[in-house]
Structures are given as C-alpha cells and as structure tokens.
C-alpha cells in the first residue's frame, strides 16, 4: 500500500541562511591530473589506460606466448659446435735475419685479425673443407642442412652440388675474433650435432693447413728471390772487382795492407803513400832525437869538462880518478919523507901529471862524443826531410788517382757485403725449408653439442612477451584514441568544456542508491555532500533556487542525483521540493516508493493545484511531486505558461526546487525545463556517456539559453578506470572515515 499525503495549502518559506556554509568550494570537487600533467605525459593517465585495456594486453600477450611456444615446437632444432684457435700476429719478411714471418706492430693488430677473419669466411677455405670432408657426395649433409639436391647430370651435377655445399658452409658459419684477444671462435650451425662438430673441426684443421701452405709458398718465393738476387749481386761484384784491378794496373797503384789515415779516403794505399808515411814517421822521430841531442851538446859545451854528468859517469874516467887519488896520496907521503928534488918525489909528480893529462883526454873524448851524436842526428834529419819533400810531391800527384781508386774499392766492398748477406740468408732459408711452423694453433676442438642452440624457448618467450606488449600497447592506443567515452573526472572538462561539480562512486551490485543515501558516512553520501556544496557556490548570485538535473541519455544517474541533492539541501534545514519532470518515463516515484496517480502533469494541465500534488518523500524537509499520469502531449505542457506559475508558487513555499528532468537527446522536454530554472546540472555516467552525444546535449541546452553551471560524473569506478582508490573521492573518504570501525 503506497502512502500518499496531499497538502492543499503550501507552507510559507522560512527565511534562513542555513545553507550559507562558511567554507569555499575550491578543493571539494575531486581533482583530476595536475595542469602540468595535462601539458606533458601523464603517467597516471597512461597507467589508467593500460589498466582499462588490460584484457587486450592479456589476450595479445597470451596469443604471442602461445605463438612462440608453437613456433618453437615446430622449428627444426639447430645445433652449434665451436672450435677455437689461437692466432699470433705475424707478417712476412725476406731479408731480415729472423723468421720469415716475425711479429707485426701492435698498431696493425686490428687489421691483422680482421684479415684472418676474412680468410676464415672465404670461399676458398669453404671449398677446402668441402673437399676434405667430401661433402659434395654426402647426401646426408645436404639433407640435414635443409638443402635441395641440384637437378643436373654428369659433370654439371658435381659442380652444382659442390657450389650448393660451399654455399651451405658459408651460410651457417660464424666467425668471432675479439679485438682484445687472439683466440678466434669458429662456430658451425647444423640440424645434426655430429655434422656441426665435424665441420667446425674441419674448418680449424684446414685453416691451419692453408696457413702452413702459405708460409711454405712464402719461403719458396723467398728462396727463389734470393737466388735471383745472389746471381745479380755476384755479377755486379765481379764487374766491380775487374774495374778496380784494371784501374790499379793502369795507374800503377798497388794496394798495401797498411790502413789509410783518416782523410785519405778509403782503406787502400799506394807504395808512394806507404813510403811517405814511413819516412815521415822516421823524420819525426829523428827530429825529436836531434832536439834532445842539441840540448845535451849545448849543456856540455857551456859546462866545465869534469862537471859534465857524462864525464863523471864514464868508467874510464872514474878508474883514472881512482888511480890519481892513489898517486896523490903516495906523493904526499914521499914529500913528507924527502925533499922535493928527491928522485922518488919527482917521479911521483911526473906520474901524477901523466894521469891528469889522461883524465883530461878521456873527458874531452866524452864531450866530443856528445857533439858527434848531435852532428849525426842533424845529418839524418836533413836527409829524411829531403826524402819527405821528394815523396810529398809524388803523393800529391797520386791524390786524384787514389780518389777514383777508393770509389771503385768501396763499390767492391759494398757488393761483397751484400753478396755475403744474401748468401747467408739463403743458407738459413734452405736449412729451415723443410720445417713446418705455424702461427696458428688449436685451443679447443669442437665437441658434439648435447642441446640445440636454436630455437631458444626462453628467448622466444621473451621476444613474444615484448612483442605482445608492443602490439597490446598499439591496440590500446588505437582504442583509446577512437574511444570518446568519458571515463575520468578530468575528461569532463577536457571533452565537454564544463566545470566539474562532483564525482559520485559506483555502488555495489544489487545495492539501492536510496539506502546508501540514508547512511551519511557512505562514499555516495559524501560525494553528494561535495556536489551540494559545489552547486551552492557555482554562481556569484548565490545558491540557485531552482535546479534541473538532466543527461544526454536515460539511466545515467540523474534521478539518483536529484534525490541526493534534495536530501542534502533538506539536511541543512532548507525546505526542498523534489519534482519528477520526466513526463515520458518517470522513475522517481518508484525509487521513493510513492504514488504517481497525481503529479506534475495534473498541475500543468490545470486539473490540480500544486499543493494537491505534493507528497512526503521520506527525507527530512523534502517534499515530492511525481510526474503524474503520462500525458499525450508532454512538450505542450512543459511549454505552457503554467510551468512558470508552478515554479513561482514553489519558490514562495520552498527554499530549493530540484527537478529530475528527462534526457536531452531526441526530446525537447529538457530544453523547455532548462529555460525556466536558475541552474542546470548535466549528469554524465562514467564510461557510458560519450563525448559526441554529451557535447550535442550540452549544445542543445545552451541553444535554449539554459544556465548549465557544470556537470557531475556518476557511477565512477576509480579502480576499473585505472586510477585506483586513491583518486578523488576515494582517498578523501577513506581518510575521513577510515578509523570509525
């Protein structure tokens, strides 16, 4: 049984300012992304878009991973075997007294290693491997490598199979030569692990053999080159020796073993030069002796005879002086015994005088010997000087001859040295010609791989994952770009150009919005608290007295919003009249569980007074007027003058009149109502309202001169939209009531 109360006399409106709240509007409406984020990349918006399109990502990534698994299972396994060789840095040389291929400078290391890598990748080496393993006749190899047997016969078939095998070898070969190492890796890929190891090892062996062959060829070339050079050098040596001999004979030059002095040019000397050198040396020595003899003679000539050191050193003089001393002693004794005229005394005096004369004679002979020695040296010096002067003239005449001779002699010496060096190097090469040395050695031989290198399931899955993410992101971007649904609060202003008045959350499935509104602590009630405050301060003229709620399409939440706002203003002590203005598909009476037998249509048709249509809503200070019976001409009723009279009457009795209007699209009813009210609130359901329809609805309202003060986003699921519960109202309400359990 529906309870209905009819008032024939409307109560007088009490003047009150209870709705004039002391806090501003700013901050009460849930904020969207910051302005700075709108100008650049909004990470939160990106994450929200990813969350909204999570099903696309899941499907695409799942398909990509399944594709990777299927491809991996269907792909033929490829085995890779690797052998490694050490490559020393060497280059060829011929004339140095070292190995034919000594170490090259480090500056050329990179080029050397790249050259070796090119040799390993060369067709020539691939052909050696093919011949050594006889792969052209190995059908198992061609089939294992996935190749097709060439269609030919005879010789052409052999050539075609060989080319096919060489191509397969080069295609599946991988060479790695690090710049910081001298160890090269030779890898070969094949569906057969045995073939992979066999070919990799064959490449290493044939590479070493080809290197040895190149070294042997280089040594053979060196020997041949040296043979030619030796023959040519020997011929030049013989010619130069013959020219030297002919010239020496024609000019009368005889080479001696005496080494020429510096400045004379060359190491050969003629007889004249040799004689001049010897005589000149003798002349210098004699002259030095003559100077010494002259000094001794001058000293002897000016010194008393018996004071000369040579006289005093003479043995004859010393013996005579001894005898004289004896005779003098005997004379003194005789004089002491006899008179001077005694015969014995006279005889002794005579003997003493004889000794003195003999001593003087011997001393004179000594001094004359010094003079004779001096004279001999003077004569020798003059003779040698004369010879030097004579030979000097001859030597000067031979000077030009010796210059030419020395030139020919140096040419002979040069040719002889070169000939001996070439001959020695040739002997060394001949001695080492049979020694096989290589600068390449095997470090590791290739082992038969136990597991395939390709396909790599984990690598394919990783690639599929990234590909799925990329494709999913592209699909999500396309969907977001072409999807004009209004999903988030910031899109209300960005897509519709309307001020966001509030955001209401989605409620649990099966829950009644009216029951949620009875709980003042519920998120829905808190959302409408904020909406009510925003409406109160949306205009500089103060709170609008008559408010219309409309939307672009039905079931977007305008009826719930109308009831909630009426309740909110009623909770502030205001007298509120809630009118169901949808004369085509009314719903408020069902939500409020009231009768719709009489209502707005009766009043507009002037069958009833307003007071006769008013019912108690069940909310404090809120009265309700249903739509009444559905009329056949709702547009004419809403366009009549009676609507103005009804609203004027309601203003006299109520502080606020809230009208639940019909949707805008396809009808003129909402436009007619919006022209008669103070403010129109546009309701858009999150993820259901589309930009095109919503903008068309707003444009139609504004064309009717409606005062659209803003929009409210209803049924907003922050988590589903990808913003989480921390977006907007969710954060605020959890913070306010989270501790009241």
VOGU-3710 file (C-alpha; in Angstrom, 3 decimals, decimal comma):
1> xxxxxxxxxx> 0,000/0,000/0,000  1,610/3,265/-1,110  1,218/6,068/1,369  0,351/9,465/-0,078  -0,099/12,807/1,641  -1,694/15,775/-0,170  -1,361/19,336/1,046  -3,914/21,781/-0,284  -2,171/24,732/1,295  1,560/25,092/0,810
11> xxxxxxxxxx> 3,590/26,223/3,831  5,262/29,598/3,792  9,021/29,513/3,155  11,091/30,474/6,177  13,842/32,944/5,550  17,054/31,260/6,611  20,656/31,262/5,638  21,376/27,841/6,966  22,707/26,774/3,574  25,313/29,509/3,544
21> xxxxxxxxxx> 28,275/27,377/4,550  31,461/29,041/5,782  33,939/27,104/3,570  34,810/27,677/-0,055  34,126/25,426/-2,987  37,745/25,032/-4,037  39,056/21,616/-3,180  35,676/19,978/-2,640  35,418/18,650/-6,186  37,723/15,691/-6,824
31> xxxxxxxxxx> 40,745/16,828/-8,715  41,925/15,277/-11,921  45,538/15,322/-13,094  47,508/18,455/-12,455  47,731/21,096/-15,113  51,371/20,337/-15,572  50,500/16,732/-16,292  47,994/17,745/-18,947  50,690/19,649/-20,817  53,022/16,665/-20,924
41> xxxxxxxxxx> 52,918/12,930/-20,461  50,583/11,993/-17,627  51,991/8,792/-16,189  48,873/8,192/-14,145  46,699/8,549/-17,244  48,939/6,119/-19,111  48,718/3,578/-16,303  44,967/4,088/-16,181  44,713/3,443/-19,912  46,784/0,295/-19,510
51> xxxxxxxxxx> 44,529/-0,877/-16,712  41,374/-0,187/-18,712  42,781/-2,170/-21,621  44,232/-4,930/-19,503  42,078/-7,526/-21,214  43,577/-6,557/-24,578  47,070/-6,879/-23,140  46,257/-10,250/-21,609  44,779/-11,597/-24,844  47,549/-10,265/-27,087
61> xxxxxxxxxx> 50,365/-11,390/-24,789  48,763/-14,805/-24,336  48,433/-15,243/-28,089  52,020/-14,083/-28,587  53,325/-16,526/-25,976  51,291/-19,378/-27,437  52,583/-18,496/-30,886  56,153/-18,510/-29,557  55,621/-21,937/-27,997  54,094/-23,349/-31,185
71> xxxxxxxxxx> 56,809/-21,858/-33,387  59,478/-23,206/-31,044  57,982/-26,678/-31,143  57,635/-26,648/-34,929  61,081/-25,182/-35,635  63,844/-27,622/-36,541  66,464/-27,714/-33,750  69,786/-26,185/-34,733  72,985/-27,346/-33,025  76,066/-25,160/-32,868
81> xxxxxxxxxx> 79,563/-26,563/-32,378  82,517/-24,259/-31,750  86,246/-24,745/-32,061  88,768/-22,099/-31,056  92,192/-21,322/-32,481  94,955/-19,002/-31,318  96,270/-16,623/-33,985  99,654/-14,998/-33,427  100,234/-11,613/-35,042  102,861/-12,171/-37,752
91> xxxxxxxxxx> 103,658/-10,851/-41,191  106,029/-11,876/-43,981  109,618/-10,660/-44,387  112,533/-11,919/-46,511  115,790/-10,063/-45,901  115,670/-9,695/-42,101  117,740/-12,150/-40,109  114,691/-13,570/-38,331  111,802/-15,844/-39,093  110,110/-15,368/-42,427
101> xxxxxxxxxx> 107,028/-14,049/-40,541  108,024/-12,080/-37,423  105,608/-10,258/-35,149  103,899/-7,240/-36,690  103,453/-3,928/-34,884  100,553/-3,700/-32,463  99,128/-0,796/-34,445  98,204/-3,284/-37,182  96,634/-5,812/-34,784  93,042/-4,986/-35,664
111> xxxxxxxxxx> 93,674/-5,149/-39,387  95,580/-8,398/-38,996  92,778/-10,066/-37,030  90,161/-8,805/-39,477  92,235/-10,239/-42,299  92,328/-13,614/-40,578  88,562/-13,453/-40,018  88,079/-12,750/-43,725  90,254/-15,751/-44,561  88,130/-17,937/-42,291
121> xxxxxxxxxx> 84,961/-16,692/-44,021  86,431/-17,011/-47,511  85,026/-19,230/-50,216  88,470/-20,770/-50,744  88,554/-22,149/-47,200  84,952/-23,374/-47,523  85,947/-25,255/-50,679  88,891/-26,850/-48,831  86,506/-28,023/-46,095  84,055/-29,357/-48,662
131> xxxxxxxxxx> 86,815/-31,294/-50,442  88,400/-32,600/-47,245  85,072/-33,967/-45,947  83,837/-34,970/-49,412  80,579/-33,165/-48,663  79,566/-32,799/-52,304  78,884/-36,555/-52,366  77,360/-36,635/-48,884  73,567/-36,674/-49,338  73,123/-36,842/-45,568
141> xxxxxxxxxx> 74,853/-33,485/-45,170  72,739/-31,779/-47,833  69,511/-33,214/-46,408  70,476/-32,336/-42,830  71,259/-28,757/-43,823  67,849/-28,429/-45,454  69,233/-28,066/-48,945  67,748/-29,461/-52,110  69,786/-31,656/-54,399  70,548/-29,810/-57,666
151> xxxxxxxxxx> 68,720/-31,041/-60,744  71,529/-31,844/-63,175  73,516/-34,734/-64,581  77,121/-35,619/-65,174  79,795/-33,009/-64,608  77,224/-30,256/-64,167  75,697/-32,179/-61,245  79,051/-32,435/-59,484  79,727/-28,721/-59,937  76,214/-27,782/-58,816
161> xxxxxxxxxx> 76,402/-30,000/-55,709  79,796/-28,566/-54,841  78,524/-24,999/-55,142  75,493/-25,887/-53,054  77,655/-27,400/-50,331  80,032/-24,421/-50,307  77,066/-22,058/-50,046  75,643/-24,010/-47,097  79,022/-23,975/-45,351  79,452/-20,222/-45,737
171> xxxxxxxxxx> 75,837/-19,514/-44,740  75,960/-21,463/-41,473  79,485/-20,433/-40,439  80,056/-17,852/-37,716  83,499/-16,378/-37,001  84,167/-14,301/-33,903  87,543/-12,597/-33,460  87,585/-10,331/-30,363  89,753/-7,233/-30,620  91,163/-7,798/-27,129
181> xxxxxxxxxx> 92,108/-11,428/-27,695  93,999/-13,560/-30,190  91,661/-16,536/-29,855  89,156/-16,866/-32,701  85,953/-18,883/-32,388  84,812/-20,997/-35,341  81,137/-21,965/-34,982  79,018/-24,006/-37,346  75,262/-24,488/-37,103  73,523/-27,606/-38,327
191> xxxxxxxxxx> 70,410/-29,651/-37,551  72,814/-32,541/-36,957  75,074/-32,163/-33,888  77,635/-34,572/-35,362  77,883/-32,610/-38,605  78,196/-29,333/-36,681  81,187/-30,629/-34,695  82,768/-32,301/-37,725  82,589/-29,180/-39,887  83,816/-26,854/-37,113
201> xxxxxxxxxx> 86,880/-29,038/-36,512  87,497/-29,365/-40,248  87,465/-25,596/-40,579  90,132/-25,294/-37,863  92,312/-28,011/-39,433  92,053/-26,653/-42,960  92,697/-23,127/-41,741  95,969/-24,246/-40,145  96,937/-26,249/-43,224  96,232/-23,388/-45,579
211> xxxxxxxxxx> 98,301/-21,135/-43,351  101,208/-23,591/-43,471  100,922/-23,781/-47,231  101,004/-20,010/-47,494  104,073/-19,925/-45,262  105,777/-22,631/-47,335  104,937/-20,762/-50,523  106,273/-17,608/-48,939  109,545/-19,398/-48,016  109,866/-20,861/-51,516
221> xxxxxxxxxx> 109,311/-17,447/-53,001  111,956/-16,061/-50,655  114,477/-18,679/-51,754  113,756/-18,049/-55,419  114,019/-14,331/-54,851  117,333/-14,741/-53,030  118,707/-16,942/-55,790  117,998/-14,258/-58,333  119,440/-11,571/-56,102  122,576/-13,616/-55,379
231> xxxxxxxxxx> 123,213/-14,173/-59,085  122,765/-10,487/-59,853  124,891/-9,389/-56,896  127,658/-11,845/-57,783  127,774/-10,484/-61,313  127,982/-6,910/-60,018  130,747/-7,934/-57,583  132,833/-9,482/-60,346  132,392/-6,458/-62,567  133,400/-4,053/-59,804
241> xxxxxxxxxx> 136,474/-6,111/-58,863  137,570/-6,243/-62,509  137,147/-2,489/-62,865  139,226/-1,903/-59,714  142,019/-4,182/-60,896  142,188/-2,589/-64,342  142,329/0,894/-62,901  145,043/-0,003/-60,342  147,235/-1,530/-63,052  146,789/1,344/-65,434
251> xxxxxxxxxx> 147,735/3,908/-62,820  150,447/1,881/-61,133  148,611/1,727/-57,831  149,446/-1,188/-55,606  147,267/-1,831/-52,584  149,174/-2,379/-49,387  147,980/-3,819/-46,111  148,534/-0,519/-44,319  145,274/1,180/-43,355  144,910/4,696/-44,719
261> xxxxxxxxxx> 144,825/7,554/-42,300  141,636/9,493/-41,803  141,031/11,993/-44,563  142,922/10,000/-47,174  139,779/8,273/-48,353  139,244/4,562/-48,229  141,299/1,782/-46,710  143,804/1,212/-49,598  147,196/2,944/-50,065  149,837/3,039/-52,893
271> xxxxxxxxxx> 153,546/2,330/-52,368  154,372/6,025/-52,614  151,874/6,827/-49,911  153,131/3,991/-47,748  156,793/5,090/-48,164  155,878/8,688/-47,442  154,074/7,588/-44,310  157,070/5,534/-43,109  159,735/8,179/-43,920  157,633/10,891/-42,390
281> xxxxxxxxxx> 157,332/8,842/-39,200  161,138/8,351/-39,152  161,668/12,041/-39,821  159,526/12,977/-36,875  161,367/10,545/-34,595  164,855/11,706/-35,737  163,907/15,317/-35,358  162,822/14,681/-31,787  166,135/12,927/-31,065  168,061/15,777/-32,685
291> xxxxxxxxxx> 166,372/18,311/-30,445  167,339/16,300/-27,398  170,955/15,870/-28,642  171,215/19,580/-29,317  170,119/20,337/-25,784  172,749/17,939/-24,368  175,504/19,441/-26,552  174,654/22,989/-25,575  174,806/21,964/-21,946  178,102/20,095/-22,379
301> xxxxxxxxxx> 179,705/22,970/-24,264  178,980/25,509/-21,540  179,828/23,276/-18,571  183,351/22,604/-17,132  184,717/19,424/-18,529  184,925/17,498/-15,281  181,456/18,725/-14,187  179,683/17,038/-17,060  177,476/14,215/-15,819  178,578/12,090/-18,776
311> xxxxxxxxxx> 182,229/12,556/-17,784  181,540/11,744/-14,176  179,595/8,674/-15,234  182,365/7,409/-17,541  184,008/4,223/-16,115  187,380/5,076/-17,666  187,416/8,491/-16,091  186,314/7,020/-12,763  189,187/4,481/-12,868  191,693/7,173/-13,728
321> xxxxxxxxxx> 190,399/9,357/-10,946  190,890/6,466/-8,525  194,460/5,941/-9,659  195,116/9,684/-9,395  193,865/9,674/-5,830  196,253/6,808/-5,019  199,190/8,512/-6,718  198,384/11,761/-4,980  198,410/10,018/-1,599  201,753/8,379/-2,394
331> xxxxxxxxxx> 203,211/11,759/-3,472  202,136/13,332/-0,232  203,850/10,593/1,757  207,076/10,936/-0,269  207,128/14,687/0,206  206,828/14,152/3,897  209,888/11,980/3,849  212,023/13,508/1,087  212,945/16,785/-0,325  211,214/17,964/-3,488
341> xxxxxxxxxx> 214,251/17,243/-5,652  214,378/13,719/-4,491  214,104/11,350/-7,449  211,231/9,497/-5,866  209,287/12,714/-5,406  209,977/13,883/-8,940  208,954/10,509/-10,335  205,697/10,601/-8,405  204,995/14,158/-9,639  205,633/13,040/-13,219
351> xxxxxxxxxx> 203,223/10,100/-12,882  200,542/12,343/-11,399  200,833/14,798/-14,300  200,560/11,936/-16,753  197,324/10,788/-15,063  195,899/14,313/-15,202  196,571/14,536/-18,911  194,983/11,144/-19,492  191,899/12,113/-17,427  191,552/15,326/-19,393
361> xxxxxxxxxx> 191,865/13,412/-22,665  189,150/10,942/-21,655  186,820/13,772/-20,545  187,378/15,550/-23,863  186,542/12,354/-25,686  183,226/12,137/-23,777  182,275/15,702/-24,698  183,315/15,105/-28,327  181,063/12,040/-28,373  178,113/14,251/-27,401
371> xxxxxxxxxx> 178,990/16,587/-30,243  179,346/13,739/-32,736  175,939/12,287/-31,772  174,345/15,688/-32,303  176,001/16,063/-35,718  174,835/12,603/-36,824  171,211/13,411/-35,924  171,381/16,724/-37,735  172,578/14,981/-40,880  169,879/12,293/-40,577
381> xxxxxxxxxx> 167,197/14,923/-40,116  168,294/16,782/-43,214  168,362/13,579/-45,245  164,893/12,499/-44,109  163,482/15,953/-44,669  164,769/15,863/-48,202  163,158/12,444/-48,765  159,805/13,619/-47,312  159,771/16,604/-49,584  160,503/14,422/-52,565
391> xxxxxxxxxx> 157,818/11,837/-51,764  155,238/14,513/-50,924  155,283/15,714/-54,467  154,745/12,195/-55,746  151,927/11,614/-53,220  150,169/14,814/-54,276  150,230/13,697/-57,879  148,675/10,390/-56,847  145,869/12,048/-54,783  143,396/12,232/-57,676
401> xxxxxxxxxx> 144,237/8,705/-58,694  143,507/7,429/-55,179  140,058/9,118/-55,079  138,872/7,167/-58,084  140,549/4,044/-56,749  138,761/4,350/-53,391  135,386/4,819/-55,124  135,905/1,621/-57,051  137,157/-0,086/-53,905  134,060/0,908/-51,888
411> xxxxxxxxxx> 131,813/-0,397/-54,643  133,669/-3,708/-54,483  133,292/-3,828/-50,683  129,567/-2,994/-50,866  128,866/-5,651/-53,443  130,871/-8,187/-51,466  128,966/-7,421/-48,216  125,591/-7,657/-49,965  126,603/-10,871/-51,671  127,730/-12,443/-48,396
421> xxxxxxxxxx> 124,498/-11,348/-46,613  122,272/-12,759/-49,349  124,247/-15,971/-49,432  124,000/-16,351/-45,649  120,211/-15,702/-45,693  119,750/-18,200/-48,492  121,601/-20,848/-46,491  119,348/-20,168/-43,475  116,169/-20,486/-45,559  117,477/-23,636/-47,199
431> xxxxxxxxxx> 118,215/-25,114/-43,766  114,667/-24,374/-42,458  112,774/-25,071/-45,695  111,526/-28,445/-44,509  110,447/-27,289/-41,041  106,618/-26,824/-40,832  105,936/-23,975/-38,388  102,630/-22,179/-37,947  101,480/-19,129/-36,054  98,056/-20,749/-35,584
441> xxxxxxxxxx> 97,238/-23,478/-33,077  94,041/-25,190/-31,954  92,970/-24,279/-28,418  89,712/-26,242/-28,189  88,281/-28,762/-30,584  84,549/-28,712/-31,250  82,580/-31,229/-29,214  79,272/-32,725/-30,300  76,648/-30,396/-28,739  74,198/-32,065/-26,405
451> xxxxxxxxxx> 71,455/-29,433/-26,636  70,260/-27,273/-29,524  71,204/-23,612/-29,628  68,079/-22,720/-31,560  65,203/-22,399/-31,086  65,610/-20,941/-27,604  62,252/-21,257/-25,873  63,038/-18,684/-23,185  64,398/-16,213/-25,734  61,363/-16,712/-27,960
461> xxxxxxxxxx> 59,044/-16,280/-24,992  60,848/-13,097/-24,002  60,612/-11,791/-27,554  56,937/-12,782/-27,701  56,337/-11,024/-24,401  57,873/-7,786/-25,642  56,092/-8,124/-28,975  52,816/-8,744/-27,181  53,379/-5,712/-25,005  54,116/-3,620/-28,073
471> xxxxxxxxxx> 51,115/-4,857/-30,032  48,905/-4,565/-26,969  50,108/-1,022/-26,393  49,383/-0,182/-30,024  45,909/-1,711/-29,811  45,237/0,104/-26,542  46,417/3,369/-28,068  44,128/2,919/-31,074  41,231/2,052/-28,816  41,868/4,995/-26,524
481> xxxxxxxxxx> 42,290/7,304/-29,496  38,976/6,341/-31,110  37,096/5,769/-27,851  35,288/9,012/-26,938  33,710/7,684/-23,750  34,005/9,973/-20,742  35,774/7,808/-18,199  37,552/10,066/-15,714  36,764/13,352/-13,969  39,413/15,303/-15,852
491> xxxxxxxxxx> 37,824/14,281/-19,150  34,590/16,060/-18,205  36,157/19,470/-18,526  38,554/18,427/-21,293  35,965/16,780/-23,524  32,776/18,676/-22,613  34,108/22,062/-21,645  32,028/22,021/-18,421  33,100/22,696/-14,882  33,229/19,508/-12,849
501> xxxxxxxxxx> 30,863/19,906/-9,895  31,288/16,475/-8,395  32,010/12,788/-8,812  29,856/10,001/-7,399  31,154/6,472/-6,962  29,703/3,291/-8,296  27,903/1,282/-5,661  27,891/-2,442/-5,112  25,814/-4,567/-7,433  22,294/-5,013/-6,045
511> xxxxxxxxxx> 22,586/-2,126/-3,584  19,884/0,564/-3,686  21,176/4,113/-4,065  18,479/5,470/-1,749  19,600/3,126/1,021  23,182/4,338/0,548  21,975/7,920/0,855  20,415/7,179/4,249  23,940/6,463/5,537  25,685/9,861/5,861
521> xxxxxxxxxx> 29,078/8,143/6,125  28,778/6,182/2,892  31,006/7,217/-0,042  27,885/8,012/-2,071  26,574/10,408/0,585  29,966/12,076/0,913  30,145/12,531/-2,842  26,799/14,303/-2,871  27,885/16,445/0,103  30,627/17,782/-2,151
531> xxxxxxxxxx> 28,248/18,158/-5,100  25,760/20,103/-2,997  28,488/22,481/-1,855  29,722/22,976/-5,417  26,189/23,817/-6,585  25,762/26,285/-3,731  28,827/28,254/-4,798  28,630/27,712/-8,537  27,196/31,176/-9,163  28,097/34,627/-7,929
541> xxxxxxxxxx> 24,379/35,218/-7,256  24,441/32,571/-4,558  22,703/29,249/-4,372  20,280/28,666/-7,268  16,659/28,302/-6,151  15,527/26,031/-8,962  17,856/23,281/-10,192  17,350/20,913/-13,119  19,207/17,613/-13,444  19,394/16,198/-16,943
551> xxxxxxxxxx> 21,634/13,962/-19,076  22,174/13,044/-22,687  20,685/9,562/-22,314  18,491/7,725/-19,796  19,844/5,835/-16,784  22,973/7,945/-16,286  22,199/8,758/-12,653  20,232/11,992/-12,868  17,314/10,619/-10,805  19,624/9,458/-8,021
561> xxxxxxxxxx> 21,445/12,789/-8,163  18,149/14,678/-7,925  17,074/12,717/-4,857  20,506/13,035/-3,240  20,770/16,808/-3,772  17,230/17,306/-2,489  18,158/15,309/0,601  21,424/17,251/1,015  19,729/20,650/0,965  16,980/19,294/3,225
571> xxxxxxxxxx> 19,596/18,137/5,754  20,714/21,757/6,010  17,240/22,799/7,171  16,030/24,095/3,826  12,562/23,378/2,547  13,093/21,387/-0,641  10,611/20,376/-3,321  11,654/17,434/-5,485  9,803/17,254/-8,829  9,872/14,371/-11,294
581> xxxxxxxxxx> 9,993/16,353/-14,550  10,204/13,351/-16,883  6,651/13,154/-18,263  7,535/10,264/-20,585  9,403/7,682/-18,481  9,105/8,787/-14,844  11,047/6,830/-12,232  11,329/8,843/-9,022  8,057/7,536/-7,592  9,362/4,002/-7,979
591> xxxxxxxxxx> 12,613/4,828/-6,221  10,805/6,606/-3,389  8,029/4,003/-3,398  5,325/6,667/-3,721  2,214/7,076/-5,887  2,213/8,645/-9,336  -1,545/8,882/-9,763  -1,392/12,649/-9,416  1,518/14,872/-10,072  3,159/17,368/-12,391
601> xxxxxxxxxx> 1,085/16,506/-15,435  -2,127/17,186/-13,500  -0,838/20,549/-12,291  0,371/21,599/-15,757  -2,961/20,549/-17,225  -4,581/22,731/-14,530  -6,500/19,837/-13,133  -4,911/20,228/-9,686  -3,207/22,853/-7,614  0,432/22,355/-6,702
611> xxxxxxxxxx> -0,378/21,744/-3,105  -2,697/18,917/-4,064  0,145/17,101/-5,862  2,752/17,328/-3,087  3,750/14,163/-1,168  6,100/13,452/1,692  9,326/11,971/0,314  10,541/10,245/3,412  13,564/12,565/3,702  13,693/15,360/6,214
621> xxxxxxxxxx> 12,400/18,715/4,858  11,922/17,228/1,359  8,541/17,121/-0,403  7,907/15,297/-3,627  5,820/15,878/-6,741  5,640/12,910/-9,065  5,243/13,163/-12,809  1,633/12,134/-12,581  -0,164/10,268/-15,315  1,807/10,206/-18,569
631> xxxxxxxxxx> 0,178/12,829/-20,793  -0,204/12,534/-24,571  1,394/15,956/-25,101  4,252/16,450/-22,615  6,026/19,015/-24,790  2,953/21,286/-24,909  2,513/21,037/-21,165  6,138/21,941/-20,452  5,984/24,810/-22,921  2,858/26,258/-21,327
641> xxxxxxxxxx> 2,752/29,298/-19,065  1,561/27,054/-16,280  5,123/25,791/-15,688  6,257/29,308/-14,846  3,362/29,726/-12,441  4,168/26,379/-10,828  7,807/27,311/-10,251  6,813/30,733/-8,936  4,433/29,116/-6,492  7,099/26,640/-5,415
651> xxxxxxxxxx> 9,603/29,442/-4,778  7,146/31,031/-2,366  6,889/27,893/-0,276  10,299/26,221/-0,712  13,903/27,314/-0,447  15,086/24,989/-3,214  13,294/23,243/-6,052  15,049/20,213/-7,570  13,709/18,843/-10,860  14,610/15,431/-12,236
661> xxxxxxxxxx> 14,436/16,187/-15,949  14,205/13,962/-18,986  17,252/13,192/-21,188  18,208/15,810/-23,764  18,882/13,722/-26,882  15,799/13,227/-29,035  13,454/15,300/-26,890  12,661/18,972/-26,376  11,420/18,497/-22,826  14,760/19,096/-21,139
671> xxxxxxxxxx> 15,353/22,253/-23,167  11,948/23,640/-22,155  12,592/22,914/-18,492  16,147/24,322/-18,585  14,861/27,690/-19,789  12,667/28,067/-16,685  15,140/27,117/-13,918  18,004/29,022/-12,322  20,633/26,340/-12,931  21,011/23,164/-14,938
681> xxxxxxxxxx> 23,321/20,366/-13,847  24,431/17,979/-16,596  24,795/14,363/-15,472  27,255/12,056/-17,279  27,775/8,422/-16,401  31,409/7,346/-16,303  32,456/5,020/-19,153  28,922/5,221/-20,660  28,499/8,806/-21,721  30,176/9,564/-24,998
691> xxxxxxxxxx> 31,739/12,806/-25,985  29,683/13,301/-29,152  26,304/12,760/-27,523  27,197/14,670/-24,383  28,518/17,687/-26,285  25,422/17,654/-28,506  23,215/17,612/-25,414  25,101/20,488/-23,788  24,962/22,441/-27,035  21,170/21,982/-27,243
701> xxxxxxxxxx> 20,772/23,161/-23,670  22,837/26,246/-24,322  20,912/26,901/-27,522  17,824/27,068/-25,286  19,598/29,706/-23,126  19,953/27,254/-20,256  22,311/28,144/-17,411  24,436/24,987/-17,365  26,547/25,504/-14,255  28,522/22,296/-14,596
711> xxxxxxxxxx> 28,480/18,531/-14,728  28,558/15,651/-12,315  30,259/12,353/-13,201  28,254/9,452/-11,816  28,940/5,778/-11,222  32,693/6,384/-11,380  34,734/3,254/-10,650  38,219/4,553/-9,916  39,757/1,112/-9,800  38,171/-0,001/-13,052
721> xxxxxxxxxx> 39,234/3,227/-14,731  42,799/2,510/-13,775  43,256/5,233/-11,151  42,894/3,103/-8,062  41,095/4,038/-4,887  43,375/6,945/-4,247  41,760/9,016/-6,968  39,391/11,780/-5,946  36,666/10,925/-3,510  38,059/7,538/-2,631
731> xxxxxxxxxx> 41,133/8,989/-0,943  39,229/11,671/0,866  36,553/9,383/2,278  38,899/6,644/3,317  40,910/9,269/5,114  37,845/10,762/6,846  36,075/7,640/7,998  38,742/5,022/7,932  39,101/4,969/11,747  35,425/4,634/12,734
741> x> 35,116/0,864/12,599
//
